[in-house]
Amino acid sequence: MSQATLPAAAGASSASRPAMPAGRRSIRARLRAWLSALLIVLAGCLAYANSFSGTFVFDDWSDLVENPRVQQLWPPAWLRSTRPLVELSLAVDRAISGWRVAGYHATNLAIHLVAAVLLLGIIRRTLLGHAMRWPVSTATWCACSIATLWTVHPLQTQSVTYIIQRAECLAGLWHLAALYCLIRADAALRPGRWLSACVACGWLGVLCKPTAAIAPLTLLAYDRLVLASSWRQIFRRRGAMYVGLTSAWLLLAGLLLIAPEDYRGTAGFGMRAATAGVYWMTQPGVVLHYLRLALWPHPLILDYQWPLVRQPMQALIPTSLLGLMAAAIGWASARRRPIGWIGLWIALTLAPTSLIPLADPAFEQRMYLPLAGVLSALVLGGWTAARQLIPSPRWSRALSLACIALCASSLIVMTRRRNADYHSEVAIWTRTIMQRPENARAHANLAVALAETGWLDAALSQFDQALALDPSRADWHYNRGLALMRAGRFADAAESCLQAIRLAPSDPQLHVTLGVIRRHQGQRDEAAAAFLRALELNPSNAQAAANLRALQANSP
């Protein structure tokens, strides 16, 4: 990238202008940096000011509201989690805010803003470093632009407004902090403290989310392409740091060993839903979709249920496009061009969720860190193009500022509109179904939300659509039975409950609910049999025992 220059002051040549004292230049540079950080924080607060009235949605219920590990700070049950730092933060919010969602949203936003300020520091110091040597004002302006757009981009709402995706924000924060510490260590006379902090940040990231384990590779790529002149220099100066970072992989292995069985069924190469080959054929289309959303963030969808690609010919075009991009990144990296590092950042931060099979091929929060690379390429490329096309530095800067201001304003408006979708479960699932009408899970979740608001007819209609798309889900049949029971249609409710039992015969709760329905129908013997079956499956089921005692006490 060509080096940008600052315009000379009006009415004076650069040679005739007196030089500014070094101390004063340093003060002005720091002031610009702090003002940029303040601007980013203000823009983020404006974009997410209407997110605090959101509600719990989707996995918030299972991973937060119904999660016993976050109900108390002590004893530390959250230590038994694969994401202990995330659950600790949720437990703290639970202790402070109870179930008032505003506190959880405030914490998510605070994490996001700290990460944005770290991103500002990373980009600014990279542009000022010996590999690029941009002028201070230009480097600060470009870094502020990138970090601001990243902060307010609507694609980030699934990481910030969706409460349980705090895991993505926290892991991203520690990943950025580790990179920032590496940059500071390279410039420090005594780098030991920064290198130790880098290792600590890498470990903290793994304690938030397994995908943070990619940090040693992203830092090593940055080190080689931006900071160091050779591999020997890297391992001579920072070899111990990289050993410490990669040792976090042992921590990750330990966390995965204690993972509950249901967690292991959602990730890894042993999943039955999709083989590794099928997942890898699906991912090129997903990645291209992510990149499109980075450029034009509409429509945004909470739950894609992305269809798997099972025929190689269907993956040919997306795979070819990604192959061309990978070749360009490799060419630029071999020549130590800035775009090579940006491309590697995008590829490496997407790699964990693109290479390791997951139950859901696509979720928007996976673009939390990669988005920084996309926006960096756009802003730095746009700035360079403006400098080349417009001879006047003053006019090129004015045009660039106007474009960034327009983009940031538009993104803030779109983010606020997306936040409004999270204000109720009915709204978010209705929006999802509008974009994904074949998403059975979205229909089922909308049905539950409608039933809770008392719209039973609409809820039953959604249950019917969900089960028509996927009749194999016992929990959907069960929830449909609950809605029918609330509507007073006990015969239909019993049939739904029996269908759920056929699919999951060892679930005692299904038998308890069937017993309650039979009691309402006046079928006492069938009700007693259902309660006894629930107690056979789980002798400590208090609900089944209480219902059975009540039934026997009222026997004629």
ZITA-V27039 format. One record per pair of residues at least 4 apart in sequence whose C-alpha atoms are under 8 Angstrom apart, sorted by the first residue. I is the first residue (numbers start at 1). GAP is how many residues later the second one is. If there is no record, write none. Layout:
i/gap
I/GAP
I/GAP
This chain:
i/gap
1/131
1/336
1/337
1/383
2/382
3/129
3/130
3/131
4/130
4/131
4/134
4/380
4/383
5/129
5/130
5/388
6/129
6/131
6/132
6/387
7/386
7/387
8/4
8/5
8/6
9/4
9/5
12/4
12/5
13/4
20/4
20/5
21/4
22/4
23/4
24/4
25/4
26/4
27/4
28/4
29/4
29/107
29/108
30/4
31/4
32/4
32/105
32/108
33/4
33/107
34/4
35/4
36/4
36/104
36/105
36/108
37/4
37/80
37/83
37/107
38/4
39/4
39/109
40/4
40/73
40/76
40/77
40/104
40/107
40/108
40/111
41/4
41/72
41/76
42/4
43/4
43/105
43/108
43/109
43/369
44/4
44/65
44/69
44/104
44/107
44/108
45/4
45/64
46/366
47/105
47/365
47/366
47/368
47/369
48/4
48/61
48/113
48/367
48/368
48/371
49/367
50/366
50/369
50/370
51/54
51/110
51/365
51/368
51/369
51/371
51/372
52/49
52/50
52/51
52/53
52/54
53/48
53/49
53/370
54/47
54/48
54/51
54/107
54/365
54/366
54/368
54/369
54/370
55/46
55/367
55/368
55/369
55/370
56/4
56/5
56/45
56/106
56/107
56/369
57/4
57/105
57/365
57/367
57/368
58/4
58/387
59/4
59/5
59/105
60/4
60/5
60/102
60/103
60/104
61/4
61/5
61/6
62/4
62/5
63/4
63/101
64/6
64/26
64/100
67/4
68/4
68/9
69/7
69/8
69/9
69/11
69/12
69/18
69/22
70/7
70/8
70/17
70/18
70/20
70/21
70/24
71/20
71/23
71/24
72/4
72/5
72/19
72/22
72/23
73/4
73/5
73/15
73/18
73/19
73/22
77/4
78/6
78/7
78/9
78/10
79/5
80/4
80/178
81/6
81/174
81/177
81/178
82/125
82/126
82/127
82/173
82/174
82/176
82/177
83/4
83/84
83/123
83/124
83/125
83/126
83/127
84/4
84/123
84/124
85/4
85/119
85/122
85/123
86/4
86/80
86/81
86/84
86/121
86/122
87/4
88/4
89/4
90/4
90/14
91/4
92/4
93/4
93/5
93/10
93/11
93/14
94/4
94/5
96/7
97/4
97/5
97/6
97/7
100/4
101/4
102/4
103/4
104/4
104/59
105/4
105/55
105/56
105/58
106/4
107/4
108/4
108/52
108/53
108/55
108/58
108/61
109/4
109/51
109/52
110/4
111/4
111/58
111/59
111/62
112/4
112/39
112/48
112/57
112/61
113/4
113/38
114/4
114/59
115/4
115/54
115/57
115/58
115/61
115/62
116/4
116/31
116/32
116/34
116/35
117/4
117/30
118/4
118/55
118/58
118/59
118/62
119/4
119/24
119/28
119/57
120/4
120/23
120/24
120/26
120/27
121/4
121/22
121/59
122/4
122/54
122/57
122/58
122/61
123/4
123/16
123/20
124/4
124/15
124/16
124/18
124/19
125/4
125/14
125/58
126/5
126/6
126/57
126/100
127/4
127/5
127/6
127/7
127/12
128/4
128/5
128/6
128/7
128/8
128/11
129/4
129/5
130/97
131/95
131/96
134/4
134/5
135/4
136/4
137/4
138/4
139/4
140/4
141/4
142/4
142/237
142/238
142/241
143/4
144/4
145/4
145/234
145/259
146/4
146/226
146/229
146/230
146/233
147/4
147/225
148/4
148/260
149/4
149/226
149/258
149/259
149/262
150/6
150/221
150/222
150/225
151/5
152/4
152/256
152/259
152/260
152/263
153/4
153/255
153/258
153/259
153/262
154/143
154/257
154/258
154/260
154/261
154/264
155/138
155/139
155/142
155/145
155/209
155/210
155/212
155/213
156/4
156/208
156/209
156/211
156/212
157/4
157/5
157/208
157/258
157/261
157/262
158/4
158/7
158/144
158/206
158/207
159/4
159/6
159/7
159/9
159/10
159/205
159/206
159/209
160/5
160/6
160/9
161/258
161/261
162/4
162/260
165/4
165/200
166/4
167/4
167/41
167/42
168/4
168/40
168/41
168/197
168/198
168/200
169/4
169/199
170/4
170/35
170/38
171/4
171/33
171/34
171/35
171/37
171/38
171/40
171/41
172/4
172/33
172/40
172/196
172/197
173/4
173/32
174/4
174/27
174/28
174/30
174/31
175/4
175/26
175/27
175/30
175/37
175/40
176/4
177/4
177/21
177/24
178/4
178/19
178/20
178/21
178/22
178/23
178/24
178/37
178/41
179/4
179/19
179/40
180/4
181/4
181/13
181/14
181/16
181/17
182/4
182/12
182/13
182/16
182/37
183/4
183/44
184/4
184/7
184/10
185/5
185/6
185/7
185/8
185/9
185/10
186/5
186/41
187/4
191/4
192/4
193/4
194/4
195/4
195/43
195/46
196/4
196/45
197/4
198/4
198/43
198/47
199/4
199/42
199/43
199/45
199/46
200/4
201/4
202/4
202/10
202/11
202/13
202/14
202/43
202/46
203/4
203/42
203/45
203/48
204/4
205/4
205/5
205/7
205/8
206/4
206/5
206/6
206/7
206/42
206/45
206/46
207/45
208/4
210/42
211/141
211/142
213/33
213/35
213/36
213/39
214/4
214/134
214/135
214/138
215/4
215/30
216/4
216/26
216/29
216/30
217/4
217/131
218/4
218/126
218/127
218/130
218/131
219/4
220/4
221/4
221/120
221/123
222/4
222/5
222/119
223/4
223/5
223/11
224/4
224/5
224/6
224/7
224/10
225/108
225/111
225/112
225/116
226/110
226/112
226/115
228/5
228/6
229/4
230/4
231/4
232/4
233/4
234/4
234/5
235/4
235/5
238/4
239/4
240/4
241/4
242/4
243/4
244/4
246/4
247/4
248/4
249/4
250/4
251/4
252/4
253/4
254/4
255/4
259/4
259/5
260/4
261/4
262/4
263/4
264/4
265/5
265/6
265/94
266/5
266/92
266/93
267/4
267/89
267/90
267/91
267/92
268/88
268/89
268/90
269/6
269/7
269/87
269/88
270/5
271/4
271/86
271/87
271/88
273/86
274/4
274/5
274/34
274/83
274/85
275/4
275/82
276/4
276/80
276/81
277/4
278/4
278/30
278/31
278/32
279/4
279/29
279/30
279/76
279/78
279/82
280/4
280/74
280/75
280/77
281/28
281/29
281/31
281/34
281/38
282/4
282/25
282/26
282/27
282/28
282/33
282/79
283/4
283/71
283/78
284/4
284/31
284/34
284/35
284/38
285/4
285/30
285/33
285/34
286/4
286/75
286/76
287/4
288/4
288/30
288/34
289/4
290/4
290/74
290/77
291/4
291/83
292/4
292/5
293/4
293/5
293/6
293/7
294/77
294/80
294/81
299/136
300/64
300/118
301/63
301/130
301/131
301/134
302/61
302/62
302/126
302/127
302/130
303/60
303/129
303/139
304/58
304/59
304/128
304/132
304/135
305/55
305/56
305/57
305/134
305/136
306/54
306/55
306/56
308/53
309/5
309/6
310/4
311/4
312/4
315/4
316/4
317/4
318/4
319/4
320/4
321/4
322/4
323/4
324/4
325/4
326/4
327/4
328/4
328/12
329/4
329/10
329/11
329/12
329/14
329/15
330/4
330/10
331/4
331/9
332/4
332/5
332/6
332/7
332/8
333/4
333/5
333/6
333/7
333/8
334/6
336/4
336/5
337/4
338/4
339/4
339/38
340/4
341/4
342/4
342/31
342/32
342/34
342/35
343/4
343/30
344/4
345/4
345/25
345/28
346/4
346/23
346/24
346/25
346/27
346/28
347/4
347/23
348/4
349/20
349/21
350/4
350/16
350/17
350/20
351/4
351/5
352/4
353/4
353/5
353/13
354/7
357/4
362/4
364/4
366/4
367/4
368/4
369/4
370/4
371/4
372/4
373/4
374/4
375/4
376/4
377/4
378/4
379/4
380/4
381/4
382/4
382/18
383/4
383/17
384/4
385/4
386/4
386/10
386/11
386/13
386/14
387/4
387/5
387/6
387/9
390/5
390/6
391/5
392/4
393/4
394/4
395/4
396/4
397/4
398/4
399/4
400/4
401/4
402/4
403/4
404/4
405/4
406/4
407/4
408/4
409/4
410/4
411/4
412/4
413/4
414/4
415/4
416/4
417/4
418/4
419/4
421/6
421/7
421/10
422/5
422/6
423/4
423/5
424/4
425/4
425/21
425/24
426/4
426/20
426/23
426/24
427/4
428/4
429/4
429/13
429/14
429/16
429/17
430/4
430/16
431/4
432/4
432/5
432/10
433/4
433/5
433/6
433/9
433/10
438/31
439/4
439/27
439/30
440/4
440/25
440/26
440/27
440/29
440/30
441/4
441/25
442/4
442/24
443/4
443/19
443/20
443/22
443/23
444/4
444/18
444/19
444/22
444/32
445/4
446/4
446/13
446/16
447/4
447/11
447/12
447/13
447/14
447/15
447/16
448/4
448/11
448/31
449/4
449/10
450/4
450/5
450/6
450/8
450/9
451/4
451/5
451/7
451/8
451/32
455/4
456/4
456/27
456/28
456/31
457/4
458/4
459/4
459/24
460/4
460/20
460/23
460/24
461/4
462/4
463/4
463/13
463/17
464/4
465/4
466/4
466/5
466/10
467/4
467/5
467/6
467/9
467/10
472/31
473/4
473/27
473/30
474/4
474/25
474/26
474/27
474/29
474/30
475/4
475/25
476/4
476/24
477/4
477/19
477/20
477/22
477/23
478/4
478/18
478/19
478/22
478/32
479/4
480/4
480/13
480/16
481/4
481/11
481/12
481/13
481/14
481/15
481/16
482/4
482/11
483/4
483/10
484/4
484/5
484/6
484/8
484/9
485/4
485/5
485/8
485/32
489/4
490/4
490/27
490/28
490/30
490/31
491/4
491/30
492/4
493/4
493/24
494/4
494/20
494/23
494/24
495/4
496/4
497/4
497/13
497/16
497/17
498/4
498/16
499/4
500/4
500/5
500/10
501/4
501/5
501/6
501/9
501/10
506/31
507/4
507/27
507/30
508/4
508/25
508/26
508/27
508/29
508/30
508/33
509/4
509/25
510/4
511/4
511/19
511/20
511/22
511/23
512/4
512/18
512/19
512/22
512/31
512/32
513/4
514/4
514/13
514/16
515/4
515/11
515/12
515/13
515/14
515/15
515/16
516/4
516/11
516/31
517/4
517/10
518/4
518/5
518/6
518/8
518/9
519/4
519/5
519/7
519/8
523/4
524/4
524/27
525/4
526/4
527/4
528/4
528/20
528/23
529/4
530/4
531/4
531/13
531/14
531/16
531/17
532/4
532/12
532/16
533/4
534/4
534/5
534/7
534/10
535/4
535/5
535/6
535/9
535/10
541/4
542/4
543/4
544/4
545/4
546/4
547/4
548/4
549/4
550/4
551/4
